[in-house]
Amino acid sequence: MIIPEELQKLIDGGERITVEFKESHTDITKDVYETVCSFSNRDGGHIFLGVKNNGEIIGIQKDKIEKIKKQFVTTINNDSKIYPPLYLAPVAYEADGKEILYIRVPVSQDVVRCSGKIWDRNADADIDITLHSDEVYRLYARKRGSFFVNKVTRFGIDSLRSDLLERAREMTRMRVKNHPWKTMPDEEMLRSAGLILTDEYSQIEGVTYAGILLFGKDSTIMSVLPQHKTDAIFRVFNTDRYDDRDVVITNLIESYDRLMAFGQKHLNDTFHLDGIQSVSARDNILREIVSNLLAHRDFSNAYVAKLIIEKDHIYTENANLSHGHGVLNLASFEPFPKNPPISKVFREIGLADELGSGMRNTYKYTKMYSGSDPLFIEGDIFKITIPLKEVATTTVGPGGIIPDNIPHDVPHDVPHDVPHDVPHDVPHDIVGEEICRMIRENRNITRRELGKRLGISTRTVGRKLKDMGNVHYVGSGNNGHWEINENA
């Protein structure tokens, strides 16, 4: 039987996460069963016997085909080799005049073991994860549809911030006048959101990880999820390090605020019309990618979530319990809930919309903002990339502040006149223009105030003024003022 065109295309495309080649010219190799196991545990896949790793078809010796088929079927149904047993059968095809065997491996509803080991698929390799407890946990979570954030903690309501619970009520009122949370006491509100549950084994009731992440005190969050962190980075001038940074380690609601503010600080809000209504494409993009970054990550994974703004694009990365690999297509995308209780609260308080709408909105507003399409890549690390026009990335933030030379993670009590280990390569013409603008607004402004507003040290301000040469201080002390030689 001649190989179908769709299978030939799979061979032509080379090995990848769902395609594997095995030579097995005269006998079936044991690593075939490891691949069957990993495909079953991940996304399913296609195995071709009689094909070299580089895609060259070498074929199977004709008098060995029936033997290999029988051997494979016998082994795959032997629960001491594959557990639970799988019911698969190779199919013989002719390709390039040679005989090969094709095995289609579907996704298993259960975690499959091969010779007592658990195998998972990563790119084009089969990985033994048996001794990696975190990976095994995530695999079981994918299979049974359970959610890490539903784990019950030892904490009660007193571990949560009452001000955040009240803020959530206020946010729901802004969306729905008579929202049911409006009159609910804290405990009832948390129960209705699925944030207080009973552990199925110990039968002890408590606030879930989701509840702690949404409304917990920072110390409580760190005690149950010490890996919880989001890194916001602005990297345009100092591409080896960064120009501005905010390490966000707090509850998800205030994390949302800080990430939105970071994006708004470093991205221009260009004018756009949606029909006859003016809209902020920038803010709508940020809303979607920030809420996705916070609500849909795999919190069991220590991978640090990131929001990074560079000269020609923004991208986010977060750990993910993937249900597929590769670029997502808007037309065929099928959304899968990642952390339903967190997503529910985000929807109720207006930080997100219904499942699946975020991708459509991101496409819509990215087209407005940059004239291009965003890129969504599904995998163990989920990545969204938003292309930017050069006009989108701003070097001036609120109040005329350029990107901070003092990173947000430097202690705030460090004096501004103490040099910091930070980049000093922000273009001087921009610094000079900002100094002149602020002096024109207030001729009595001090060096310390200039430094504070520019995000640089007082000493750096003094050096810059000396380099500029067109700004002079007339008088002395508090009785003096700045003058600018506009002709210099």
PETABEL-V799743 format. One record per residue. BURIAL is I if it has 9 or more other ideal C-beta (glycine too) atoms within 8 Angstrom, else O. D_FIRST is the distance of its C-alpha to the first C-alpha in Angstrom with 2 decimals. Layout:
# PETABEL-V799743
burial={BURIAL,BURIAL}
d_first={D_FIRST,D_FIRST}
This chain:
# PETABEL-V799743
burial={O,O,I,O,O,O,I,I,O,I,I,O,O,O,O,O,I,I,I,I,I,I,I,I,I,O,O,I,O,O,O,I,I,I,I,I,I,I,I,I,I,I,I,I,I,I,I,I,I,I,I,I,O,O,I,O,I,I,I,I,O,O,O,I,I,O,O,I,I,O,I,I,I,O,I,I,I,I,O,O,I,I,O,O,I,I,O,I,O,I,I,I,I,I,I,O,O,I,I,I,I,I,I,O,I,O,O,I,O,O,I,I,I,I,O,O,I,I,I,I,I,O,O,O,O,I,I,I,I,O,O,O,O,I,I,I,I,I,I,I,I,I,I,O,O,O,I,I,I,I,O,I,I,O,I,O,I,O,I,I,I,O,O,I,I,O,I,I,I,O,I,I,I,O,I,O,O,O,I,O,I,I,O,I,O,I,O,O,I,I,I,I,I,I,I,I,I,O,I,O,O,O,O,O,O,I,I,I,I,I,I,I,I,I,I,I,O,I,O,I,I,I,O,I,I,O,O,I,I,I,I,I,I,I,I,I,I,I,O,O,O,I,I,I,I,I,I,I,I,O,I,I,I,I,I,I,O,I,I,I,O,I,I,I,I,I,I,O,O,I,O,I,O,O,O,O,O,O,I,O,I,I,I,I,I,I,I,I,I,I,I,I,I,I,I,I,I,I,I,I,I,O,I,O,I,I,I,I,I,I,O,O,I,I,I,I,I,I,I,I,O,I,O,O,O,O,O,I,O,O,O,O,I,O,O,O,O,I,I,I,I,I,I,I,I,I,I,I,I,I,I,I,O,O,O,O,O,I,I,I,I,I,I,O,I,I,I,I,I,I,O,O,O,I,O,I,I,I,I,O,I,I,I,I,I,I,I,I,O,O,O,I,I,O,I,O,I,O,O,I,I,I,I,I,I,I,I,O,O,I,O,O,O,I,O,I,O,O,O,I,O,O,I,O,O,I,O,O,O,I,I,I,O,I,I,I,I,I,I,O,O,O,O,O,I,O,I,I,O,I,I,O,I,I,I,I,I,I,O,I,I,I,O,I,I,O,O,I,O,O,I,O,O,O,O,O,O,O,O,O,O,I,I,I,O,O,O,O}
d_first={0.00,3.82,6.39,8.77,12.12,14.13,12.52,12.92,16.46,17.12,16.51,18.63,21.30,21.95,23.09,25.32,26.59,23.31,20.84,20.97,19.44,19.92,19.68,19.45,18.62,19.96,21.15,20.98,23.96,26.42,26.34,22.89,24.89,27.48,24.96,23.70,27.42,28.28,25.47,26.61,30.16,29.65,27.26,23.95,21.18,17.81,17.35,14.95,15.35,15.26,16.86,20.61,23.12,23.45,19.81,19.14,15.70,16.75,13.78,14.38,15.94,13.60,16.41,16.93,13.68,14.88,18.33,17.52,15.72,18.80,21.21,20.04,20.26,23.61,25.07,24.14,25.98,28.95,31.69,33.47,30.57,29.30,31.81,31.35,28.23,24.95,22.28,18.99,15.77,13.14,9.43,7.16,5.08,5.75,8.96,11.81,10.55,10.71,9.12,10.26,10.96,11.78,14.86,16.49,20.23,22.51,26.24,28.30,31.52,33.20,33.87,31.48,32.74,31.09,33.45,36.26,35.69,34.81,32.36,32.06,30.08,32.02,30.42,27.74,29.55,29.84,33.55,35.46,37.94,39.35,42.83,42.91,44.57,44.46,40.69,40.20,42.56,40.69,37.37,38.99,40.61,37.31,35.89,38.91,39.86,43.32,45.37,47.41,50.21,50.84,52.11,55.73,58.43,61.89,63.49,65.27,66.33,69.17,66.63,65.63,67.52,69.37,69.70,65.92,65.63,68.35,66.70,63.47,65.59,67.14,63.76,62.55,65.81,65.11,61.87,62.93,66.63,66.58,63.75,63.99,64.28,67.57,69.56,67.60,69.14,67.10,65.70,64.61,63.00,61.02,59.93,58.79,56.62,55.10,56.89,58.76,56.67,57.07,55.20,53.02,54.00,57.65,58.49,60.55,60.75,60.75,59.75,56.08,54.83,54.16,57.81,59.06,56.94,58.16,61.81,62.65,65.34,64.09,65.31,63.41,60.16,60.54,61.27,58.01,55.72,57.24,54.13,54.61,55.20,54.24,54.93,55.89,56.15,57.38,56.45,57.35,60.10,59.77,56.02,56.33,57.82,58.77,61.57,61.77,60.35,60.73,59.52,59.24,59.81,60.93,59.88,57.07,59.44,61.67,58.67,57.48,60.95,61.07,57.61,58.35,61.71,60.16,57.69,60.47,62.70,60.33,58.61,60.43,60.53,59.86,60.70,58.04,58.18,55.90,56.98,60.77,60.91,61.25,58.80,58.38,54.79,55.55,56.74,53.88,51.31,53.26,53.50,49.75,48.77,51.71,51.14,47.44,48.44,50.92,49.38,45.71,45.90,45.08,48.64,47.63,46.47,49.17,47.49,50.26,49.52,50.41,51.58,51.88,53.35,52.93,53.95,50.89,49.16,49.64,47.15,47.09,45.30,45.29,43.59,41.00,39.08,35.89,33.31,30.92,31.04,31.44,33.22,34.03,33.57,36.49,34.46,32.01,34.31,34.91,38.12,38.44,41.95,42.96,46.63,47.51,51.23,51.86,49.97,52.00,55.29,54.28,53.55,56.80,58.93,57.25,55.49,52.02,50.45,47.75,44.48,42.23,45.10,45.86,42.76,43.49,47.14,46.36,44.24,47.05,49.92,48.19,47.56,51.30,52.43,50.37,48.43,45.11,42.61,42.68,39.83,38.80,36.72,35.63,35.49,37.74,40.21,40.36,41.58,42.99,44.02,46.48,47.09,50.77,52.80,55.57,58.16,56.68,57.64,61.36,63.76,66.40,66.35,68.70,72.33,71.51,70.21,67.88,65.12,66.92,67.72,68.55,65.32,65.47,64.98,68.27,71.04,73.06,76.35,75.93,78.65,77.44,79.55,77.77,75.03,71.52,68.54,66.79,65.55,68.28,66.23,66.31,67.40,71.22,71.62,70.10,72.38,75.35,74.64,74.42,77.69,79.45,78.15,79.42,82.77,83.26,82.75,85.10,87.39,88.51,85.10,85.14,82.92,81.77,80.77,78.95,77.03,76.22,74.90,72.94,71.52,73.11,76.09,79.67,79.87,76.85,78.55,81.67,79.78,78.00,81.30,82.80,79.89,80.05,83.72,84.31,85.03,88.41,90.20,93.73,96.31,95.87,94.48,93.94,96.32,94.15,91.22,88.40,88.74,86.04,86.85,84.62,85.40,84.34}
